[in-house]
Amino acid sequence: MSEREVLLRKWLQAVLGCDAPRLSAASSDASFRRYWRFRHGEQSLIAVDAPPQTENNAAFVRLARAFGEIGLNVPAILAEDQSLGFLLVSDLGQRLYLDHLRAENVDRLYGDAIRALIVLQAAGPTHGLPDYDAAFLDRELRLFDQWLLGGLLGLDCSDADRAMLEAAYQGLINSALEQPRVCVHRDFHSRNLMLADRGNPGILDFQDAVVGPVSYDLVSLLKDCYIDWSRARVEDWAMGYFNVATKSGILREDQESVFLRWFDLMGAQRHLKAAGIFARLWLRDGRRDYLQYLPRTLGYLVQAADAYPELAPLGAFIERRVSSELSGLVPD
């Protein structure tokens, strides 16, 4: 038993006023957080071990309360010690969206998720959140350079390749900054949404929320790195969202002609970042399992490049230099 687990058990014992509970691992997270599930009387609860030197616990607590107040189904904060990095929260269950999405239920489940997203964007907090500005977007794009191109693949980019990447990055940043700004979850996808009998979906992992582009969370949901759907279905869901968003005052009807472009280019920014993060999870954290998601993530980029001429050089670069080099690195 680790020192952190011993401390957590002692903390729970003091908070609950009973013997230390029997803990079982509740999830596998890409961060340094660990989640433990246990029974307390008739309740199932979650203990969170989130080391304060790496995790933003104050933001998680603040946003959990703010999101709960607007009716979103998020964990309730039952006890906290931010100096230790321990939280006690309600349990949203064990049914990840990712494990339950099927062709026959995806319209309903994504419909629920989009309705929750509309609430988040229409009523979610914006004061005090970081600004998803040009510098922030650029730092994320550099993850692709540092961890995938350089770290994982060891590619030596030519001056022409470097100029092409810089032009693509700037275009993606400009597109993101054109968009209306709302409260952005930043990881609104099938591994952070829980299938719930009431108030579906349960929403997790929101502590990194920012104020940023309106299409970001929608593209996280519909162009998910962990599961994919046909382009026709994705466009249909995206425009269904657009229609509701205009009625809710989040978007205007005259933005319909640019909305799918915003959506697709935002997806390209996110997928470049995600590809870099997946490489970092292997190289820095030993999480080789995340490499399996690289082909899908890069595939979204190639798909966007096929649709937008300004991204065509990026798509060709990925197919010529990146995807070919991944052969043998990605687990079956």
BAVEXDO-644987 format. One record per residue (C-alpha): residue in three letters; x, z, y. Coordinates in steps of 0.2 Angstrom, whole numbers, plus 5000, padded with zeros to 4 digits. Example, Ala and Ser with C-alpha at 12.3 -4.5 7.8 and 13.67 -1.06 7.14 Angstrom:
<rec res="ALA" px="5062" pz="5039" py="4978"/>
<rec res="SER" px="5068" pz="5036" py="4995"/>
END
This chain:
<rec res="MET" px="5000" pz="5000" py="5000"/>
<rec res="SER" px="5007" pz="4995" py="5017"/>
<rec res="GLU" px="5010" pz="5007" py="5031"/>
<rec res="ARG" px="4996" pz="4998" py="5041"/>
<rec res="GLU" px="4984" pz="5000" py="5027"/>
<rec res="VAL" px="4988" pz="5019" py="5026"/>
<rec res="LEU" px="4985" pz="5021" py="5044"/>
<rec res="LEU" px="4969" pz="5011" py="5044"/>
<rec res="ARG" px="4962" pz="5022" py="5030"/>
<rec res="LYS" px="4966" pz="5038" py="5039"/>
<rec res="TRP" px="4958" pz="5031" py="5055"/>
<rec res="LEU" px="4942" pz="5026" py="5045"/>
<rec res="GLN" px="4941" pz="5043" py="5037"/>
<rec res="ALA" px="4941" pz="5051" py="5054"/>
<rec res="VAL" px="4929" pz="5039" py="5062"/>
<rec res="LEU" px="4917" pz="5040" py="5047"/>
<rec res="GLY" px="4919" pz="5058" py="5044"/>
<rec res="CYS" px="4921" pz="5056" py="5025"/>
<rec res="ASP" px="4933" pz="5052" py="5012"/>
<rec res="ALA" px="4943" pz="5036" py="5015"/>
<rec res="PRO" px="4933" pz="5021" py="5009"/>
<rec res="ARG" px="4938" pz="5009" py="4995"/>
<rec res="LEU" px="4943" pz="4993" py="5004"/>
<rec res="SER" px="4943" pz="4975" py="4997"/>
<rec res="ALA" px="4950" pz="4960" py="5006"/>
<rec res="ALA" px="4937" pz="4951" py="5016"/>
<rec res="SER" px="4945" pz="4935" py="5021"/>
<rec res="SER" px="4961" pz="4925" py="5023"/>
<rec res="ASP" px="4964" pz="4922" py="5041"/>
<rec res="ALA" px="4977" pz="4910" py="5050"/>
<rec res="SER" px="4982" pz="4924" py="5062"/>
<rec res="PHE" px="4990" pz="4941" py="5059"/>
<rec res="ARG" px="4973" pz="4949" py="5058"/>
<rec res="ARG" px="4967" pz="4956" py="5041"/>
<rec res="TYR" px="4949" pz="4960" py="5037"/>
<rec res="TRP" px="4943" pz="4973" py="5024"/>
<rec res="ARG" px="4926" pz="4975" py="5017"/>
<rec res="PHE" px="4919" pz="4992" py="5011"/>
<rec res="ARG" px="4903" pz="5001" py="5007"/>
<rec res="HIS" px="4897" pz="5016" py="5018"/>
<rec res="GLY" px="4881" pz="5022" py="5012"/>
<rec res="GLU" px="4869" pz="5008" py="5011"/>
<rec res="GLN" px="4879" pz="4997" py="5023"/>
<rec res="SER" px="4893" pz="4985" py="5021"/>
<rec res="LEU" px="4905" pz="4986" py="5035"/>
<rec res="ILE" px="4921" pz="4977" py="5040"/>
<rec res="ALA" px="4937" pz="4986" py="5045"/>
<rec res="VAL" px="4949" pz="4975" py="5056"/>
<rec res="ASP" px="4967" pz="4977" py="5056"/>
<rec res="ALA" px="4973" pz="4967" py="5071"/>
<rec res="PRO" px="4991" pz="4972" py="5077"/>
<rec res="PRO" px="4990" pz="4974" py="5096"/>
<rec res="GLN" px="5007" pz="4966" py="5098"/>
<rec res="THR" px="5000" pz="4949" py="5092"/>
<rec res="GLU" px="4981" pz="4950" py="5093"/>
<rec res="ASN" px="4969" pz="4951" py="5109"/>
<rec res="ASN" px="4958" pz="4965" py="5103"/>
<rec res="ALA" px="4952" pz="4969" py="5121"/>
<rec res="ALA" px="4945" pz="4951" py="5122"/>
<rec res="PHE" px="4937" pz="4952" py="5105"/>
<rec res="VAL" px="4928" pz="4968" py="5110"/>
<rec res="ARG" px="4923" pz="4962" py="5127"/>
<rec res="LEU" px="4916" pz="4945" py="5121"/>
<rec res="ALA" px="4907" pz="4953" py="5105"/>
<rec res="ARG" px="4897" pz="4963" py="5117"/>
<rec res="ALA" px="4894" pz="4949" py="5129"/>
<rec res="PHE" px="4889" pz="4937" py="5116"/>
<rec res="GLY" px="4878" pz="4950" py="5108"/>
<rec res="GLU" px="4869" pz="4953" py="5124"/>
<rec res="ILE" px="4864" pz="4934" py="5125"/>
<rec res="GLY" px="4857" pz="4934" py="5108"/>
<rec res="LEU" px="4871" pz="4927" py="5098"/>
<rec res="ASN" px="4874" pz="4934" py="5080"/>
<rec res="VAL" px="4891" pz="4941" py="5081"/>
<rec res="PRO" px="4899" pz="4957" py="5074"/>
<rec res="ALA" px="4893" pz="4973" py="5082"/>
<rec res="ILE" px="4907" pz="4984" py="5088"/>
<rec res="LEU" px="4905" pz="5001" py="5079"/>
<rec res="ALA" px="4921" pz="5009" py="5083"/>
<rec res="GLU" px="4938" pz="5004" py="5090"/>
<rec res="ASP" px="4956" pz="5010" py="5093"/>
<rec res="GLN" px="4964" pz="4996" py="5103"/>
<rec res="SER" px="4981" pz="5006" py="5104"/>
<rec res="LEU" px="4982" pz="5005" py="5085"/>
<rec res="GLY" px="4973" pz="4988" py="5083"/>
<rec res="PHE" px="4959" pz="4995" py="5072"/>
<rec res="LEU" px="4941" pz="4990" py="5074"/>
<rec res="LEU" px="4925" pz="4994" py="5064"/>
<rec res="VAL" px="4912" pz="4981" py="5065"/>
<rec res="SER" px="4896" pz="4976" py="5056"/>
<rec res="ASP" px="4897" pz="4964" py="5042"/>
<rec res="LEU" px="4890" pz="4946" py="5044"/>
<rec res="GLY" px="4892" pz="4943" py="5025"/>
<rec res="GLN" px="4902" pz="4932" py="5014"/>
<rec res="ARG" px="4894" pz="4915" py="5015"/>
<rec res="LEU" px="4905" pz="4903" py="5025"/>
<rec res="TYR" px="4897" pz="4888" py="5032"/>
<rec res="LEU" px="4911" pz="4878" py="5024"/>
<rec res="ASP" px="4906" pz="4884" py="5007"/>
<rec res="HIS" px="4888" pz="4880" py="5009"/>
<rec res="LEU" px="4887" pz="4863" py="5019"/>
<rec res="ARG" px="4879" pz="4850" py="5008"/>
<rec res="ALA" px="4871" pz="4833" py="5012"/>
<rec res="GLU" px="4854" pz="4840" py="5009"/>
<rec res="ASN" px="4856" pz="4855" py="5021"/>
<rec res="VAL" px="4869" pz="4849" py="5034"/>
<rec res="ASP" px="4856" pz="4844" py="5047"/>
<rec res="ARG" px="4847" pz="4861" py="5047"/>
<rec res="LEU" px="4864" pz="4871" py="5047"/>
<rec res="TYR" px="4872" pz="4860" py="5061"/>
<rec res="GLY" px="4855" pz="4861" py="5070"/>
<rec res="ASP" px="4856" pz="4880" py="5070"/>
<rec res="ALA" px="4874" pz="4880" py="5075"/>
<rec res="ILE" px="4871" pz="4868" py="5090"/>
<rec res="ARG" px="4857" pz="4879" py="5096"/>
<rec res="ALA" px="4869" pz="4894" py="5096"/>
<rec res="LEU" px="4881" pz="4883" py="5105"/>
<rec res="ILE" px="4868" pz="4879" py="5118"/>
<rec res="VAL" px="4865" pz="4897" py="5121"/>
<rec res="LEU" px="4884" pz="4900" py="5122"/>
<rec res="GLN" px="4886" pz="4886" py="5135"/>
<rec res="ALA" px="4870" pz="4890" py="5145"/>
<rec res="ALA" px="4872" pz="4909" py="5146"/>
<rec res="GLY" px="4889" pz="4914" py="5140"/>
<rec res="PRO" px="4902" pz="4923" py="5151"/>
<rec res="THR" px="4914" pz="4913" py="5162"/>
<rec res="HIS" px="4921" pz="4927" py="5173"/>
<rec res="GLY" px="4937" pz="4934" py="5168"/>
<rec res="LEU" px="4941" pz="4921" py="5154"/>
<rec res="PRO" px="4957" pz="4910" py="5155"/>
<rec res="ASP" px="4955" pz="4893" py="5162"/>
<rec res="TYR" px="4957" pz="4879" py="5150"/>
<rec res="ASP" px="4967" pz="4869" py="5163"/>
<rec res="ALA" px="4980" pz="4855" py="5163"/>
<rec res="ALA" px="4994" pz="4866" py="5159"/>
<rec res="PHE" px="4985" pz="4875" py="5144"/>
<rec res="LEU" px="4979" pz="4858" py="5137"/>
<rec res="ASP" px="4997" pz="4851" py="5138"/>
<rec res="ARG" px="5005" pz="4867" py="5130"/>
<rec res="GLU" px="4993" pz="4864" py="5115"/>
<rec res="LEU" px="4998" pz="4845" py="5114"/>
<rec res="ARG" px="5016" pz="4850" py="5113"/>
<rec res="LEU" px="5012" pz="4859" py="5097"/>
<rec res="PHE" px="5011" pz="4842" py="5089"/>
<rec res="ASP" px="5028" pz="4837" py="5095"/>
<rec res="GLN" px="5037" pz="4854" py="5091"/>
<rec res="TRP" px="5030" pz="4858" py="5074"/>
<rec res="LEU" px="5024" pz="4842" py="5066"/>
<rec res="LEU" px="5035" pz="4828" py="5073"/>
<rec res="GLY" px="5051" pz="4839" py="5075"/>
<rec res="GLY" px="5048" pz="4854" py="5064"/>
<rec res="LEU" px="5039" pz="4847" py="5048"/>
<rec res="LEU" px="5045" pz="4829" py="5048"/>
<rec res="GLY" px="5061" pz="4829" py="5058"/>
<rec res="LEU" px="5056" pz="4813" py="5067"/>
<rec res="ASP" px="5068" pz="4807" py="5080"/>
<rec res="CYS" px="5056" pz="4798" py="5093"/>
<rec res="SER" px="5063" pz="4783" py="5103"/>
<rec res="ASP" px="5061" pz="4782" py="5121"/>
<rec res="ALA" px="5047" pz="4770" py="5119"/>
<rec res="ASP" px="5038" pz="4782" py="5107"/>
<rec res="ARG" px="5041" pz="4796" py="5119"/>
<rec res="ALA" px="5033" pz="4787" py="5134"/>
<rec res="MET" px="5018" pz="4782" py="5123"/>
<rec res="LEU" px="5015" pz="4800" py="5118"/>
<rec res="GLU" px="5016" pz="4806" py="5136"/>
<rec res="ALA" px="5004" pz="4792" py="5142"/>
<rec res="ALA" px="4992" pz="4797" py="5128"/>
<rec res="TYR" px="4993" pz="4815" py="5132"/>
<rec res="GLN" px="4990" pz="4813" py="5150"/>
<rec res="GLY" px="4975" pz="4802" py="5147"/>
<rec res="LEU" px="4967" pz="4815" py="5135"/>
<rec res="ILE" px="4971" pz="4829" py="5148"/>
<rec res="ASN" px="4962" pz="4819" py="5162"/>
<rec res="SER" px="4947" pz="4816" py="5151"/>
<rec res="ALA" px="4945" pz="4834" py="5147"/>
<rec res="LEU" px="4947" pz="4839" py="5165"/>
<rec res="GLU" px="4933" pz="4827" py="5170"/>
<rec res="GLN" px="4920" pz="4836" py="5160"/>
<rec res="PRO" px="4908" pz="4850" py="5165"/>
<rec res="ARG" px="4915" pz="4867" py="5162"/>
<rec res="VAL" px="4907" pz="4880" py="5151"/>
<rec res="CYS" px="4911" pz="4895" py="5140"/>
<rec res="VAL" px="4921" pz="4888" py="5126"/>
<rec res="HIS" px="4923" pz="4897" py="5109"/>
<rec res="ARG" px="4938" pz="4886" py="5104"/>
<rec res="ASP" px="4936" pz="4888" py="5086"/>
<rec res="PHE" px="4918" pz="4884" py="5083"/>
<rec res="HIS" px="4919" pz="4877" py="5065"/>
<rec res="SER" px="4914" pz="4879" py="5047"/>
<rec res="ARG" px="4927" pz="4893" py="5043"/>
<rec res="ASN" px="4921" pz="4903" py="5058"/>
<rec res="LEU" px="4902" pz="4901" py="5056"/>
<rec res="MET" px="4893" pz="4912" py="5043"/>
<rec res="LEU" px="4877" pz="4907" py="5034"/>
<rec res="ALA" px="4864" pz="4921" py="5039"/>
<rec res="ASP" px="4846" pz="4924" py="5034"/>
<rec res="ARG" px="4842" pz="4929" py="5051"/>
<rec res="GLY" px="4850" pz="4923" py="5068"/>
<rec res="ASN" px="4859" pz="4909" py="5059"/>
<rec res="PRO" px="4874" pz="4906" py="5061"/>
<rec res="GLY" px="4885" pz="4922" py="5062"/>
<rec res="ILE" px="4899" pz="4918" py="5073"/>
<rec res="LEU" px="4917" pz="4925" py="5071"/>
<rec res="ASP" px="4934" pz="4923" py="5079"/>
<rec res="PHE" px="4929" pz="4921" py="5097"/>
<rec res="GLN" px="4943" pz="4931" py="5105"/>
<rec res="ASP" px="4952" pz="4916" py="5112"/>
<rec res="ALA" px="4937" pz="4910" py="5122"/>
<rec res="VAL" px="4941" pz="4901" py="5138"/>
<rec res="VAL" px="4932" pz="4891" py="5152"/>
<rec res="GLY" px="4934" pz="4873" py="5148"/>
<rec res="PRO" px="4927" pz="4856" py="5144"/>
<rec res="VAL" px="4909" pz="4855" py="5138"/>
<rec res="SER" px="4913" pz="4844" py="5123"/>
<rec res="TYR" px="4926" pz="4855" py="5115"/>
<rec res="ASP" px="4916" pz="4866" py="5104"/>
<rec res="LEU" px="4904" pz="4852" py="5099"/>
<rec res="VAL" px="4919" pz="4842" py="5093"/>
<rec res="SER" px="4926" pz="4857" py="5084"/>
<rec res="LEU" px="4910" pz="4858" py="5074"/>
<rec res="LEU" px="4906" pz="4840" py="5071"/>
<rec res="LYS" px="4924" pz="4833" py="5068"/>
<rec res="ASP" px="4929" pz="4848" py="5058"/>
<rec res="CYS" px="4947" pz="4849" py="5051"/>
<rec res="TYR" px="4940" pz="4856" py="5035"/>
<rec res="ILE" px="4925" pz="4845" py="5031"/>
<rec res="ASP" px="4920" pz="4827" py="5037"/>
<rec res="TRP" px="4905" pz="4817" py="5038"/>
<rec res="SER" px="4901" pz="4799" py="5042"/>
<rec res="ARG" px="4904" pz="4792" py="5060"/>
<rec res="ALA" px="4885" pz="4788" py="5061"/>
<rec res="ARG" px="4880" pz="4805" py="5057"/>
<rec res="VAL" px="4892" pz="4813" py="5069"/>
<rec res="GLU" px="4886" pz="4802" py="5083"/>
<rec res="ASP" px="4868" pz="4806" py="5079"/>
<rec res="TRP" px="4871" pz="4825" py="5079"/>
<rec res="ALA" px="4882" pz="4823" py="5095"/>
<rec res="MET" px="4868" pz="4814" py="5104"/>
<rec res="GLY" px="4855" pz="4826" py="5098"/>
<rec res="TYR" px="4866" pz="4840" py="5106"/>
<rec res="PHE" px="4867" pz="4829" py="5122"/>
<rec res="ASN" px="4848" pz="4828" py="5123"/>
<rec res="VAL" px="4846" pz="4847" py="5122"/>
<rec res="ALA" px="4860" pz="4850" py="5133"/>
<rec res="THR" px="4852" pz="4840" py="5147"/>
<rec res="LYS" px="4836" pz="4849" py="5145"/>
<rec res="SER" px="4846" pz="4866" py="5146"/>
<rec res="GLY" px="4855" pz="4861" py="5162"/>
<rec res="ILE" px="4872" pz="4860" py="5154"/>
<rec res="LEU" px="4874" pz="4841" py="5156"/>
<rec res="ARG" px="4865" pz="4828" py="5167"/>
<rec res="GLU" px="4856" pz="4813" py="5160"/>
<rec res="ASP" px="4867" pz="4801" py="5170"/>
<rec res="GLN" px="4882" pz="4807" py="5160"/>
<rec res="GLU" px="4875" pz="4799" py="5144"/>
<rec res="SER" px="4886" pz="4784" py="5146"/>
<rec res="VAL" px="4902" pz="4794" py="5146"/>
<rec res="PHE" px="4898" pz="4808" py="5134"/>
<rec res="LEU" px="4903" pz="4800" py="5118"/>
<rec res="ARG" px="4920" pz="4795" py="5126"/>
<rec res="TRP" px="4922" pz="4813" py="5132"/>
<rec res="PHE" px="4918" pz="4819" py="5114"/>
<rec res="ASP" px="4930" pz="4807" py="5105"/>
<rec res="LEU" px="4945" pz="4810" py="5117"/>
<rec res="MET" px="4942" pz="4829" py="5117"/>
<rec res="GLY" px="4943" pz="4827" py="5098"/>
<rec res="ALA" px="4959" pz="4818" py="5099"/>
<rec res="GLN" px="4967" pz="4832" py="5110"/>
<rec res="ARG" px="4960" pz="4845" py="5097"/>
<rec res="HIS" px="4967" pz="4836" py="5082"/>
<rec res="LEU" px="4984" pz="4834" py="5089"/>
<rec res="LYS" px="4985" pz="4852" py="5092"/>
<rec res="ALA" px="4977" pz="4856" py="5075"/>
<rec res="ALA" px="4990" pz="4845" py="5066"/>
<rec res="GLY" px="5004" pz="4855" py="5075"/>
<rec res="ILE" px="4996" pz="4872" py="5071"/>
<rec res="PHE" px="4995" pz="4867" py="5052"/>
<rec res="ALA" px="5013" pz="4862" py="5052"/>
<rec res="ARG" px="5017" pz="4879" py="5061"/>
<rec res="LEU" px="5007" pz="4889" py="5048"/>
<rec res="TRP" px="5018" pz="4882" py="5034"/>
<rec res="LEU" px="5035" pz="4882" py="5043"/>
<rec res="ARG" px="5033" pz="4899" py="5052"/>
<rec res="ASP" px="5021" pz="4909" py="5042"/>
<rec res="GLY" px="5023" pz="4902" py="5024"/>
<rec res="ARG" px="5005" pz="4895" py="5023"/>
<rec res="ARG" px="5008" pz="4879" py="5014"/>
<rec res="ASP" px="4989" pz="4878" py="5010"/>
<rec res="TYR" px="4985" pz="4872" py="5027"/>
<rec res="LEU" px="4995" pz="4856" py="5025"/>
<rec res="GLN" px="4981" pz="4849" py="5014"/>
<rec res="TYR" px="4971" pz="4847" py="5030"/>
<rec res="LEU" px="4983" pz="4836" py="5039"/>
<rec res="PRO" px="4977" pz="4819" py="5031"/>
<rec res="ARG" px="4959" pz="4822" py="5037"/>
<rec res="THR" px="4965" pz="4829" py="5054"/>
<rec res="LEU" px="4976" pz="4813" py="5057"/>
<rec res="GLY" px="4963" pz="4802" py="5050"/>
<rec res="TYR" px="4952" pz="4808" py="5065"/>
<rec res="LEU" px="4965" pz="4802" py="5077"/>
<rec res="VAL" px="4967" pz="4785" py="5069"/>
<rec res="GLN" px="4948" pz="4783" py="5070"/>
<rec res="ALA" px="4948" pz="4787" py="5088"/>
<rec res="ALA" px="4962" pz="4775" py="5091"/>
<rec res="ASP" px="4952" pz="4761" py="5083"/>
<rec res="ALA" px="4938" pz="4764" py="5095"/>
<rec res="TYR" px="4948" pz="4767" py="5111"/>
<rec res="PRO" px="4961" pz="4754" py="5116"/>
<rec res="GLU" px="4971" pz="4766" py="5126"/>
<rec res="LEU" px="4974" pz="4776" py="5110"/>
<rec res="ALA" px="4979" pz="4761" py="5100"/>
<rec res="PRO" px="4998" pz="4764" py="5101"/>
<rec res="LEU" px="4995" pz="4782" py="5096"/>
<rec res="GLY" px="4985" pz="4777" py="5081"/>
<rec res="ALA" px="4999" pz="4764" py="5076"/>
<rec res="PHE" px="5012" pz="4777" py="5078"/>
<rec res="ILE" px="5003" pz="4790" py="5067"/>
<rec res="GLU" px="5000" pz="4777" py="5054"/>
<rec res="ARG" px="5018" pz="4770" py="5055"/>
<rec res="ARG" px="5029" pz="4785" py="5057"/>
<rec res="VAL" px="5018" pz="4801" py="5054"/>
<rec res="SER" px="5006" pz="4798" py="5039"/>
<rec res="SER" px="5020" pz="4789" py="5029"/>
<rec res="GLU" px="5032" pz="4803" py="5031"/>
<rec res="LEU" px="5019" pz="4816" py="5025"/>
<rec res="SER" px="5019" pz="4808" py="5007"/>
<rec res="GLY" px="5025" pz="4821" py="4996"/>
<rec res="LEU" px="5024" pz="4836" py="5008"/>
<rec res="VAL" px="5005" pz="4838" py="5007"/>
<rec res="PRO" px="4999" pz="4847" py="4992"/>
<rec res="ASP" px="4986" pz="4838" py="4980"/>
END
